[in-house]
């Protein structure tokens, strides 16, 4: 598994942070709705996605498990 895409929203993706389960940022992606996690170890991660619609920003947290 390497390439991951954000789906289910038409909002503009501003930033994606991938964090370990202790909340430490391990990867940051800006201005894109897809990212590559091939270089990350097999583990569970928290993904923080910041989106924007009109002038309103929204933050969504998801759990990502890399096997």
KOLLOTOR-426778 format. One line per 8 residues: number of its first residue (from 1); for each residue x, y, z of N, C-alpha, C. Coordinates in pm, whole numbers. Each point is the difference from the previous one (the first is absolute). Layout:
NUM) X,Y,Z,X,Y,Z,X,Y,Z | ...
//
This chain:
1) 85,-118,0,-85,118,0,89,123,0 | -29,93,-87,81,119,-5,-80,127,-19 | -76,5,-109,-75,121,-35,-137,-1,68 | -32,109,69,-128,15,70,-67,126,-54 | -131,-8,-26,-76,115,-50,-111,37,96 | -27,128,12,-112,50,79,-121,0,-92 | -104,-73,38,-123,-6,-80,-119,36,89 | -111,29,-64,-123,28,75,-24,146,31
9) 83,88,-55,-20,143,22,31,76,-128 | -72,107,-22,30,86,-114,75,124,48 | 22,10,131,73,113,56,147,-7,-41 | 64,115,-2,142,9,-33,82,-51,118 | 90,-95,-24,87,-51,105,119,94,12 | 16,59,118,108,95,24,125,-69,54 | -21,-95,93,114,-62,67,-38,-138,53 | 95,-91,-8,-16,-133,56,119,-25,92
17) -29,-33,126,104,-38,95,-19,-146,34 | 107,-77,-5,-3,-139,43,77,-4,131 | -67,-49,105,60,-3,133,3,-142,54 | 100,-29,84,1,-130,66,-104,3,111 | -19,-109,67,-106,-9,100,31,82,126 | 120,54,10,37,89,110,-20,147,-38 | -47,25,-123,-27,136,-45,117,71,-65 | 111,-70,-19,116,60,-66,-18,-3,-151
25) 23,112,-66,-14,8,-145,114,-76,-66 | -36,-93,-90,101,-78,-72,5,36,-149 | -104,69,-49,-1,45,-140,-101,113,-15 | 32,95,-88,-87,113,-29,-11,17,-150 | -121,22,-48,-26,21,-143,-90,122,-12 | 32,91,-93,-82,120,-18,-42,14,-145 | -123,52,-17,-50,29,-133,-29,-120,-87 | -23,-116,61,-28,-121,-76,-105,-84,71
33) -74,-80,-77,-100,-88,61,46,-146,-2 | 127,-22,-28,55,-136,6,143,8,56 | 44,-111,57,132,-2,63,54,-142,-1 | 131,-11,18,67,-130,-7,55,-35,138 | -33,-120,47,47,-46,131,94,-120,-12 | 55,-20,-118,88,-116,-22,120,0,94 | 48,118,39,118,6,84,-30,-12,150 | -128,-11,37,-37,-14,141,-1,-146,41
41) 29,-25,126,-1,-136,55,-143,-51,11 | -14,-131,6,-131,-61,24,-46,35,140 | -112,69,9,-52,46,129,-134,67,-21 | -61,43,109,-122,79,-6,39,147,8 | -68,83,-77,29,143,-5,-129,79,12 | 12,125,44,-110,95,0,25,95,-116 | -101,21,-83,12,91,-113,-89,120,26 | 60,119,0,-72,125,22,-11,70,-135
49) -124,19,-46,-25,61,-131,-67,135,20 | 65,104,-49,-58,136,7,-53,34,-139 | -131,30,-6,-63,36,-127,-60,139,10 | -33,55,-117,-61,133,-4,-113,1,-101 | -113,57,41,-114,21,-87,-41,145,18 | 0,77,-109,-19,145,8,107,56,94 | -39,64,108,98,54,96,1,-78,130 | -59,-119,1,-8,-80,121,97,-117,-7
57) 85,-12,102,92,-113,8,-58,-107,91 | 28,-125,-33,-50,-113,76,117,-96,22 | 6,-60,119,104,-99,29,-68,-132,30 | 48,-105,-65,-52,-135,18,115,-91,39 | -26,-88,97,100,-98,42,-45,-138,-42 | 92,-78,-55,-28,-136,-42,110,-92,53 | -31,-127,13,100,-99,38,43,-75,-126 | 130,-16,-15,57,-70,-115,88,-112,52
65) -22,-121,-48,82,-113,39,79,-47,-121 | 132,5,13,88,-48,-106,49,-137,40 | -24,-98,-86,42,-137,29,132,-30,-65
//
